[in-house]
């Protein structure tokens, strides 16, 4: 095997023709003979280049609307033959097969065709067959053949050729081969996904072919001794925190991404509602509020738990203005996430060099479908994302007393927030703001007590006459298995309750609620979050 392989003959067949003419001219200037197909050949000729048609190589015409053109021994023999194998060389001579040293191929735009909502027949026609075959043949024989699948690598290829006197090194060919096999794997994965999920409507297909690319290596994972990176899914997907534009601040960490995603997912529940602010710490909301303005909502959200908000993540459902930005810079904040920010807001945030400002352009649809994947020892758990939503008409009042209009509003607000709190979750809310959040406890009673204690602490810090749990609604992400958790809420001052129901002791809990004069609503939907 020779370390450097001279490029004498190149086959070019691309769907994405960006940079093609320039590449062709550079190769031709180096004395490389060009072979091409269909539209690629035309584009090269239009650029004034001499090109041999693939049919001149195969002595067989392109046919069946281009479905068959490169699937031929004179193409793949020229790609797969080992130049150091006497038997291979003899076969090439016997069958008049010339070697191909360089392959420039990118594939039919399958993902783009699906994304634009094309009909099934058009989607099928955009499944490339000959392209992946040539890519794999060239990549397999990288000891002797150079494969390039990405137009962004054209300049790197040309630099390699110029540096090596018209040749490529083995290291370069290995790198390009690895990238080529990843490209065909991703391409086949997107096709398999479309057949499984869109065409066959399978939720859990026998094989789950997921691929991701464009990694951004992060400083570390949840902890400094862990490694981490951000990958983006290949093909079309919903945009979110991973696609947000970062205007300033140092690179986002693993924890920043995780917390910012939690904040964005929660604030998106209010994307059609009034101005709303979410403050998150360690993936749990510590304050959520709606108001007449983002400034008003921020002040109310911060007042819920100003201690936990320090070093937290803020997400809003409206473009940010200067007055809101000024208030948000009053304490140390890791990340602020918004659909947009005006010039005043950007200028104010720019003074805080360590604060990251993320602009999403829009908010994701909280009701969108999707799948969540979690690794466990020896396997993966998959589930559909929790896009369940409850409206007033879905609720069942199980107590003698019906909730007032304000209690109903508070119940729905608390329920929306509780969906995004780690279980066991208890959320008190009043007047469009969280009053106390109890998260992640091993029993519901303790979550109720912690949330009430936080509300009392917030009242003391704010100088209020009473905690905002007085006259509040309380939401529980799952049913109350006993009446003790409910009674803790009563002690905190809650007057209305919203919970899934479904406990074998529902009758006892309902009786306790009636005795306490509560209004209690059953949703019939649980929101465990782990």
C-alpha positions as CSV (number, residue, x, y, z in Angstrom):
1,X,0.0,0.0,0.0
2,X,1.3,3.4,-1.0
3,X,1.0,6.2,1.6
4,X,0.3,8.9,-1.0
5,X,-2.0,8.2,-4.0
6,X,-1.9,10.4,-7.0
7,X,-5.3,11.6,-8.3
8,X,-5.5,11.1,-12.1
9,X,-9.2,10.2,-12.6
10,X,-12.2,11.6,-10.7
11,X,-15.9,10.8,-10.7
12,X,-18.2,13.6,-9.8
13,X,-22.0,13.1,-9.2
14,X,-23.7,15.6,-6.8
15,X,-27.1,16.9,-6.0
16,X,-25.7,19.8,-4.0
17,X,-23.7,21.7,-6.7
18,X,-22.3,24.4,-4.5
19,X,-18.6,24.8,-5.2
20,X,-18.7,22.2,-8.0
21,X,-17.5,24.4,-10.9
22,X,-14.6,25.8,-8.8
23,X,-13.6,22.3,-7.7
24,X,-13.8,21.0,-11.3
25,X,-11.6,23.8,-12.6
26,X,-9.0,23.2,-10.0
27,X,-8.9,19.5,-10.6
28,X,-8.7,20.0,-14.4
29,X,-5.9,22.4,-13.9
30,X,-4.0,19.6,-12.1
31,X,-4.5,17.3,-15.0
32,X,-7.2,15.2,-13.5
33,X,-9.6,13.5,-15.9
34,X,-13.3,14.2,-15.0
35,X,-16.1,11.7,-15.3
36,X,-19.6,12.7,-14.4
37,X,-23.4,12.0,-14.6
38,X,-26.5,13.9,-15.8
39,X,-26.9,17.3,-14.2
40,X,-23.5,17.3,-12.7
41,X,-21.9,16.8,-16.1
42,X,-23.9,19.6,-17.6
43,X,-22.9,22.0,-14.8
44,X,-19.2,21.2,-15.4
45,X,-19.6,21.7,-19.1
46,X,-21.4,24.9,-18.5
47,X,-18.3,26.0,-16.6
48,X,-16.2,25.3,-19.7
49,X,-14.7,22.0,-18.6
50,X,-14.1,18.8,-20.6
51,X,-16.1,15.9,-19.0
52,X,-16.6,12.3,-19.9
53,X,-20.1,11.0,-19.5
54,X,-20.6,7.9,-17.3
55,X,-22.0,6.2,-20.3
56,X,-18.6,6.6,-22.0
57,X,-17.2,4.5,-19.2
58,X,-19.9,1.9,-18.9
59,X,-20.8,1.8,-22.6
60,X,-24.3,1.6,-21.3
61,X,-26.8,4.4,-21.4
62,X,-28.4,6.0,-18.4
63,X,-31.9,4.7,-18.2
64,X,-35.2,4.6,-16.2
65,X,-35.2,8.3,-15.5
66,X,-31.7,8.1,-14.2
67,X,-32.4,5.3,-11.7
68,X,-29.7,3.2,-13.4
69,X,-26.4,4.9,-14.5
70,X,-23.5,4.1,-12.1
71,X,-24.5,0.6,-10.9
72,X,-22.0,-1.1,-13.2
73,X,-18.8,-3.2,-12.9
74,X,-16.8,-0.6,-14.8
75,X,-17.6,1.9,-12.2
76,X,-17.5,-0.2,-9.0
77,X,-14.6,-2.3,-10.3
78,X,-12.7,1.0,-10.8
79,X,-13.5,1.9,-7.2
80,X,-13.1,-1.4,-5.4
81,X,-10.0,-2.8,-7.1
82,X,-7.0,-3.0,-4.8
83,X,-4.0,-1.6,-6.7
84,X,-1.6,-3.9,-4.9
85,X,-3.5,-7.1,-5.6
86,X,-2.3,-8.9,-8.7
87,X,-5.6,-10.7,-9.1
88,X,-7.5,-7.4,-9.0
89,X,-5.2,-5.8,-11.5
90,X,-5.6,-8.8,-13.9
91,X,-9.4,-8.6,-13.7
92,X,-9.2,-4.8,-14.5
93,X,-7.0,-5.5,-17.5
94,X,-9.2,-8.4,-18.7
95,X,-12.4,-6.4,-18.5
96,X,-10.9,-3.1,-19.5
97,X,-11.7,-1.4,-16.2
98,X,-9.8,1.8,-15.4
99,X,-9.2,2.8,-11.8
100,X,-11.0,5.8,-10.3
101,X,-8.9,7.7,-7.7
102,X,-11.3,10.3,-6.5
103,X,-15.0,10.3,-5.9
104,X,-17.0,13.5,-5.3
105,X,-20.6,12.5,-4.4
106,X,-23.4,13.9,-2.3
107,X,-26.8,12.3,-2.2
108,X,-30.4,13.1,-3.3
109,X,-32.0,15.5,-0.9
110,X,-34.3,13.0,0.8
111,X,-34.6,14.8,4.1
112,X,-35.4,18.1,2.4
113,X,-38.0,16.5,0.3
114,X,-39.7,15.0,3.3
115,X,-39.5,18.4,5.2
116,X,-41.2,20.3,2.4
117,X,-44.2,17.9,2.6
118,X,-43.8,16.2,-0.7
119,X,-46.1,13.4,-1.8
120,X,-45.0,9.8,-1.2
121,X,-44.0,9.1,-4.8
122,X,-41.6,12.1,-4.8
123,X,-40.2,11.1,-1.5
124,X,-39.5,7.6,-2.9
125,X,-37.8,9.0,-6.0
126,X,-35.5,11.0,-3.8
127,X,-34.0,7.8,-2.2
128,X,-30.5,7.7,-3.7
129,X,-29.3,4.2,-4.7
130,X,-26.3,4.7,-6.9
131,X,-24.8,7.5,-4.8
132,X,-24.5,5.6,-1.6
133,X,-23.2,2.6,-3.5
134,X,-20.3,4.7,-4.9
135,X,-19.7,6.3,-1.6
136,X,-19.4,3.0,0.2
137,X,-17.2,1.4,-2.5
138,X,-14.8,4.3,-2.5
139,X,-14.8,4.6,1.3
140,X,-14.1,0.8,1.7
141,X,-11.2,1.0,-0.7
142,X,-9.7,4.1,1.0
143,X,-6.3,2.6,0.8
144,X,-6.4,3.7,-2.8
145,X,-9.4,5.9,-3.4
146,X,-10.3,9.3,-2.0
147,X,-14.0,9.9,-1.2
148,X,-15.4,13.4,-0.5
149,X,-19.2,13.7,0.4
150,X,-19.3,17.2,1.9
151,X,-18.9,20.4,-0.2
152,X,-17.4,22.1,2.9
153,X,-14.4,19.7,2.4
154,X,-13.6,20.8,-1.2
155,X,-11.1,23.4,0.0
156,X,-9.5,20.9,2.3
157,X,-9.2,18.4,-0.5
158,X,-7.6,21.0,-2.9
159,X,-5.1,22.1,-0.1
160,X,-4.2,18.4,0.4
161,X,-3.6,17.9,-3.4
162,X,-1.5,21.1,-3.7
163,X,0.6,20.2,-0.7
164,X,1.2,16.7,-1.8
165,X,1.8,17.3,-5.5
166,X,-1.6,16.1,-6.7
167,X,-1.8,13.2,-4.3
168,X,-3.7,12.5,-1.0
169,X,-2.3,11.0,2.1
170,X,-3.6,7.9,3.8
171,X,-4.5,9.9,6.9
172,X,-6.6,12.2,4.8
173,X,-8.3,9.3,3.0
174,X,-9.1,7.6,6.3
175,X,-10.7,10.8,7.6
176,X,-12.8,11.2,4.5
177,X,-13.8,7.5,4.5
178,X,-15.0,7.8,8.2
179,X,-17.0,10.9,7.3
180,X,-18.4,9.1,4.2
181,X,-19.7,6.1,6.1
182,X,-21.2,8.4,8.7
183,X,-23.0,10.2,5.8
184,X,-24.5,7.1,4.3
185,X,-25.4,5.8,7.8
186,X,-27.3,9.0,8.5
187,X,-28.9,9.0,5.1
188,X,-30.2,5.4,5.5
189,X,-31.3,6.2,9.0
190,X,-33.5,9.1,7.8
191,X,-35.0,6.8,5.2
192,X,-35.7,4.1,7.7
193,X,-37.2,6.6,10.1
194,X,-39.5,7.9,7.4
195,X,-40.7,4.4,6.5
196,X,-41.2,3.4,10.2
197,X,-42.7,6.6,11.6
198,X,-44.4,8.5,8.8
199,X,-45.2,5.8,6.2
200,X,-45.9,2.8,8.4
201,X,-47.1,4.8,11.5
202,X,-45.0,2.7,13.9
203,X,-44.2,4.2,17.3
204,X,-41.7,1.5,18.3
205,X,-40.2,-0.1,15.1
206,X,-38.2,-3.3,15.4
207,X,-35.0,-1.4,14.7
208,X,-34.7,2.2,15.8
209,X,-32.2,4.0,13.5
210,X,-31.4,7.3,15.1
211,X,-28.4,9.4,14.0
212,X,-27.1,12.7,15.2
213,X,-24.3,15.0,14.0
214,X,-22.7,18.4,14.2
215,X,-21.3,17.9,17.7
216,X,-20.4,20.8,19.9
217,X,-17.9,19.5,22.5
218,X,-18.7,21.0,26.0
219,X,-16.2,21.7,28.7
220,X,-17.5,18.8,30.8
221,X,-20.8,17.1,31.7
222,X,-22.8,17.5,34.9
223,X,-19.6,17.3,36.8
224,X,-16.0,18.2,35.8
225,X,-14.9,14.5,35.7
226,X,-17.5,13.8,33.0
227,X,-17.2,14.4,29.3
228,X,-20.1,15.9,27.2
229,X,-21.1,17.1,23.8
230,X,-24.2,18.5,22.2
231,X,-25.5,16.7,19.0
232,X,-28.2,17.7,16.7
233,X,-30.6,15.2,15.2
234,X,-30.2,14.5,11.5
235,X,-33.1,15.4,9.3
236,X,-36.0,17.6,10.2
237,X,-37.0,18.1,13.8
238,X,-38.5,20.7,16.1
239,X,-36.2,23.6,16.9
240,X,-35.5,24.5,20.5
241,X,-32.7,25.5,22.9
242,X,-30.2,23.6,20.8
243,X,-30.8,25.9,17.8
244,X,-31.0,29.1,19.8
245,X,-28.7,32.0,18.8
246,X,-26.3,32.9,21.6
247,X,-25.5,36.6,21.5
248,X,-23.0,36.8,24.3
249,X,-21.3,35.1,27.2
250,X,-19.0,32.1,27.5
251,X,-19.9,28.7,25.9
252,X,-22.9,27.0,27.4
253,X,-22.2,24.1,29.7
254,X,-24.1,20.7,29.9
255,X,-26.0,22.0,32.9
256,X,-26.8,25.3,31.1
257,X,-28.3,23.4,28.2
258,X,-30.3,21.1,30.5
259,X,-31.7,23.9,32.6
260,X,-32.3,26.3,29.7
261,X,-34.3,23.5,28.0
262,X,-36.4,23.0,31.1
263,X,-37.1,26.7,31.3
264,X,-37.9,27.0,27.6
265,X,-40.2,23.9,27.7
266,X,-42.2,25.4,30.6
267,X,-42.5,29.0,29.3
268,X,-43.7,27.5,26.0
269,X,-46.8,26.3,27.8
270,X,-47.7,30.0,28.0
271,X,-46.7,31.0,24.5
272,X,-50.3,32.0,23.7
273,X,-50.9,33.5,27.2
274,X,-50.0,36.8,28.8
275,X,-46.4,37.9,29.4
276,X,-44.8,35.1,31.5
277,X,-41.4,34.5,33.1
278,X,-40.0,31.2,34.3
279,X,-36.9,31.0,36.6
280,X,-35.3,27.5,36.7
281,X,-32.6,26.1,39.0
282,X,-31.3,22.5,38.5
283,X,-34.0,21.8,36.0
284,X,-36.8,22.7,38.4
285,X,-38.9,25.9,38.3
286,X,-38.3,28.0,41.4
287,X,-40.6,30.8,40.3
288,X,-43.2,31.3,37.5
289,X,-45.5,34.2,37.0
290,X,-47.6,36.0,34.4
291,X,-48.4,39.7,34.4
292,X,-49.2,42.7,32.3
293,X,-45.6,43.0,31.3
294,X,-42.4,40.9,31.4
295,X,-41.1,43.2,34.1
296,X,-44.1,42.7,36.3
297,X,-44.0,38.9,35.7
298,X,-40.3,38.8,36.5
299,X,-40.7,40.6,39.8
300,X,-43.4,38.2,40.8
301,X,-41.5,35.1,39.7
302,X,-38.4,36.2,41.5
303,X,-40.3,36.9,44.7
304,X,-41.4,33.3,44.9
305,X,-37.9,32.1,45.7
306,X,-35.2,34.8,45.3
307,X,-32.6,32.6,47.0
308,X,-32.9,29.7,44.5
309,X,-33.1,32.2,41.6
310,X,-29.4,33.2,42.2
311,X,-27.4,31.6,39.4
312,X,-30.5,30.4,37.7
313,X,-32.0,30.4,34.2
314,X,-34.7,32.8,33.0
315,X,-37.0,32.1,30.1
316,X,-39.7,34.5,28.8
317,X,-42.5,34.2,26.3
318,X,-42.1,37.7,24.9
319,X,-39.3,39.8,23.3
320,X,-37.3,41.5,26.0
321,X,-37.1,45.2,26.5
322,X,-34.6,47.4,28.4
323,X,-36.6,47.7,31.6
324,X,-37.0,44.0,32.0
325,X,-33.3,43.4,31.2
326,X,-32.3,46.0,33.8
327,X,-34.3,44.1,36.5
328,X,-32.9,40.7,35.4
329,X,-29.3,41.9,35.8
330,X,-30.0,42.8,39.4
331,X,-28.8,39.3,40.5
332,X,-26.4,36.8,39.0
333,X,-28.1,34.9,36.3
334,X,-26.5,32.2,34.1
335,X,-28.7,32.3,31.1
336,X,-31.6,34.4,29.8
337,X,-33.7,32.8,27.0
338,X,-36.2,34.8,25.0
339,X,-37.8,34.9,21.5
340,X,-36.0,38.2,20.9
341,X,-34.5,41.2,22.6
342,X,-34.6,44.9,21.6
343,X,-31.5,47.1,21.3
344,X,-31.8,48.4,24.8
345,X,-32.0,45.0,26.3
346,X,-29.0,43.8,24.4
347,X,-27.0,46.7,25.4
348,X,-27.8,46.2,29.1
349,X,-27.1,42.4,29.0
350,X,-23.8,43.2,27.2
351,X,-22.5,44.7,30.4
352,X,-22.7,41.3,32.0
353,X,-20.0,39.5,30.2
354,X,-20.7,36.1,31.8
355,X,-24.4,36.1,31.2
356,X,-25.5,34.1,28.2
357,X,-28.4,35.6,26.1
358,X,-30.2,33.1,24.0
359,X,-32.7,34.1,21.3
360,X,-35.0,31.3,20.0
361,X,-37.0,33.3,17.4
362,X,-40.1,31.5,18.5
363,X,-41.3,29.1,21.2
364,X,-41.8,25.4,20.5
365,X,-45.3,23.9,20.5
366,X,-45.8,22.2,23.9
367,X,-48.4,19.9,22.2
368,X,-45.9,18.7,19.6
369,X,-45.3,14.9,19.3
370,X,-41.9,13.5,19.9
371,X,-39.9,10.8,21.7
372,X,-37.7,10.9,24.7
373,X,-34.7,8.5,25.1
374,X,-33.0,7.6,28.3
375,X,-30.0,5.3,28.6
376,X,-30.1,2.6,31.3
377,X,-27.6,-0.1,32.1
378,X,-27.7,-2.5,29.1
379,X,-30.4,-0.6,27.1
380,X,-32.5,2.4,26.4
381,X,-35.9,3.5,27.5
382,X,-38.1,5.3,25.0
383,X,-41.4,7.1,25.6
384,X,-43.6,9.6,23.8
385,X,-43.0,13.1,25.2
386,X,-45.4,14.4,27.9
387,X,-47.4,16.7,25.7
388,X,-50.6,16.1,27.6
389,X,-52.7,19.2,28.3
390,X,-55.8,19.9,30.3
391,X,-58.5,22.5,29.7
392,X,-61.3,23.6,32.0
393,X,-63.8,21.3,30.2
394,X,-61.6,18.3,31.0
395,X,-61.8,18.8,34.8
396,X,-64.1,17.0,37.1
397,X,-65.1,18.7,40.4
398,X,-65.3,15.9,43.0
399,X,-66.1,18.0,46.1
400,X,-69.3,19.6,47.3
401,X,-68.0,23.1,46.7
402,X,-67.2,24.2,43.2
403,X,-64.1,26.4,42.6
404,X,-64.6,30.1,42.0
405,X,-63.5,31.6,38.7
406,X,-60.2,32.7,40.3
407,X,-59.6,29.4,41.9
408,X,-60.2,27.7,38.6
409,X,-57.6,30.0,36.9
410,X,-55.1,29.4,39.7
411,X,-55.6,25.6,39.5
412,X,-54.9,25.5,35.8
413,X,-51.8,27.7,36.3
414,X,-50.5,25.5,39.1
415,X,-51.2,22.4,37.1
416,X,-49.3,23.7,34.1
417,X,-46.2,24.4,36.3
418,X,-46.4,21.1,38.2
419,X,-46.1,19.3,34.9
420,X,-42.5,20.6,34.7
421,X,-41.5,20.0,38.4
422,X,-39.6,16.8,39.4
423,X,-41.7,14.3,41.2
424,X,-43.1,14.3,43.8
425,X,-44.3,17.7,42.8
426,X,-46.5,20.2,44.7
427,X,-47.1,23.7,43.4
428,X,-49.1,26.5,45.2
429,X,-50.2,29.3,42.9
430,X,-52.2,32.5,43.4
431,X,-53.1,35.3,41.1
432,X,-51.0,34.2,38.1
433,X,-47.9,33.4,40.2
434,X,-46.3,30.5,42.0
435,X,-46.5,30.8,45.7
436,X,-44.3,27.8,46.6
437,X,-42.8,24.9,44.8
438,X,-42.0,21.5,46.4
439,X,-39.9,19.3,44.1
440,X,-38.3,15.9,44.0
441,X,-39.2,14.5,47.4
442,X,-39.7,10.8,48.0
443,X,-43.2,11.5,49.5
444,X,-45.9,13.9,48.6
445,X,-46.4,15.2,52.2
446,X,-42.8,16.5,52.3
447,X,-43.2,18.2,49.0
448,X,-46.3,20.0,50.3
449,X,-44.5,21.0,53.5
450,X,-41.4,22.3,51.6
451,X,-43.5,24.3,49.2
452,X,-45.4,25.9,52.1
453,X,-42.2,26.6,54.0
454,X,-40.7,28.3,50.9
455,X,-43.8,30.5,50.6
456,X,-43.5,31.6,54.2
457,X,-39.8,32.4,53.7
458,X,-40.6,34.4,50.5
459,X,-43.2,36.4,52.5
460,X,-40.8,37.3,55.2
461,X,-38.1,38.4,52.7
462,X,-40.7,40.5,50.8
463,X,-42.2,42.0,53.9
464,X,-45.7,40.7,53.1
465,X,-48.3,40.3,55.8
466,X,-49.0,36.7,54.9
467,X,-47.7,33.9,52.6
468,X,-49.1,33.7,49.1
469,X,-50.3,30.2,49.9
470,X,-53.2,31.8,51.8
471,X,-56.1,31.6,49.4
472,X,-54.1,29.7,46.8
473,X,-54.7,26.7,44.6
474,X,-52.4,23.7,45.0
475,X,-51.5,21.2,42.3
476,X,-50.1,17.7,42.7
477,X,-48.5,15.9,39.8
478,X,-50.0,12.6,40.9
479,X,-52.8,11.6,43.2
480,X,-52.7,12.0,47.0
481,X,-52.4,8.5,48.3
482,X,-53.4,9.7,51.8
483,X,-55.2,12.7,53.1
484,X,-52.1,13.9,55.0
485,X,-50.6,15.7,52.0
486,X,-53.9,17.4,51.3
487,X,-54.1,18.5,54.9
488,X,-50.6,20.0,54.7
489,X,-51.9,22.1,51.9
490,X,-54.9,23.1,54.0
491,X,-52.6,24.2,56.8
492,X,-50.7,26.3,54.3
493,X,-53.9,28.1,53.4
494,X,-54.9,26.5,50.1
495,X,-58.6,26.7,49.2
496,X,-58.6,24.7,46.0
497,X,-56.8,21.6,44.8
498,X,-56.1,20.1,41.4
499,X,-54.8,16.5,41.1
500,X,-55.1,13.5,38.8
501,X,-57.2,11.3,41.2
502,X,-57.1,7.6,40.9
503,X,-56.1,6.5,44.3
504,X,-57.8,3.6,46.1
505,X,-58.3,6.1,48.9
506,X,-59.9,8.9,46.7
507,X,-63.0,8.7,48.8
508,X,-61.1,9.4,52.0
509,X,-59.2,12.3,50.3
510,X,-62.5,13.8,48.9
511,X,-64.1,13.5,52.4
512,X,-61.2,15.4,53.9
513,X,-61.4,18.1,51.3
514,X,-65.1,18.5,51.9
515,X,-64.6,18.7,55.6
516,X,-62.0,21.4,55.1
517,X,-64.3,23.3,52.7
518,X,-62.0,22.9,49.7
519,X,-62.9,22.7,46.0
520,X,-61.0,19.8,44.4
521,X,-60.7,19.0,40.7
522,X,-59.6,15.7,39.2
523,X,-57.7,15.9,35.9
524,X,-57.5,12.2,35.1
525,X,-54.0,12.8,33.9
526,X,-50.7,12.3,35.8
527,X,-47.5,14.2,35.2
528,X,-44.7,12.2,36.8
529,X,-41.3,13.7,35.9
530,X,-38.0,12.1,36.8
